[in-house]
Amino acid sequence: MSSKDNEYNDVWELVKSSIDISKEQFDKMVMDVYNKAQSYLTLRAAALIVARNLGVDTSQVAYPPITGRLIEVGPVKKSRSPRGETPYVLFSIVNEENRISCVAFGEHHINLLKNSDDKVLRLRKYTKAKLRKYTLVKITEDSIIEVLDDNKLPPIIDLKPAWVDNLSELKEKRGTYLVKVLVIDESTTEYFACPICGKGLELVDSDWICPEHGEVEPEVKKVWRYLVSDRTGTYPAVYFGDVSEGSLMNRLVILKGYFRNDELQIQKIYWVSEEELIQGV
């Protein structure tokens, strides 16, 4: 029997933090299970069976909790099955080492994610969903998403997996990333917006309709249109948020966004240089 087969310290650590039992008692129970079916079990598998029988949730041993800052949440979609429709969203988190693509099912998780931009999340009791080109962390309605204290991870602008090097790379990638750009032109107009999500409304038979929330009373909001640039290219950009700094003209900006066709959709602005990079032109 290899030493690897004898390693179940992680299972023991989980058990002793959950129930009052000695290591000697636990080891004996493991050996009892193992001796009954050792042709089909490792000691670690036997330990998992014992832990489960003791009422300990062992899912985090198979899939350890994942911690990261929420960087993006997609639109709400629905999966269909014989049991009916279930809403879901795609989302991504980032930490110091990785960017993790995920999918969450159920209104509870969706509502939490929609209100947790950039917050530190811990994902537990998840599974994995394999797609053609990549694997998603799957948050089912039985999974747990926790919002942790903000000091559990550095700010998102300090997490390397959240960044792309330039606009050209962002345009080629799928998803939302941080990037540093120079704003070389700007203008603003007003539009009728959903008071809940801020999306633009469509006038249908004298009613204002939000694509996500249906009929609503509109709010008048500003939309900012920019021309942004770096060493790789110049692109139009649009931002539906508030700009507390006022004009961004000729300033360096750190922003979070993604490309829709050839237009950069700015989701958040994190930093604006105090001085204009180009003056007196």
Buried (B, 14 or more C-beta within 10 A) or exposed (E): EEEEBEEBEBBBEBBBEBEEBEEEEBBEBBBEBBEEEEEEBBBBBBBBBBBEEBEBEBBBBEBEEBBBBBBBBBEEEEEEEEEEEBBBBBBBBBBEEEBBBBBBBBEEBBEBBBEBBBBBBBBBBBBEBEEEEEEBBBBBEEBBBEEEEEEBBEEBBEBEBBBBEBBBEBBEEEBBBBBBBBBBBBEEEEBBBBEEEEBBBEEEEEEBBBEEEEEBEBBEBBBBBBBBBBEEEEBEBBBBBEBEEEEBBBBBBBBBBBBEEEBBBBBBBBBBBEEBEEEEE
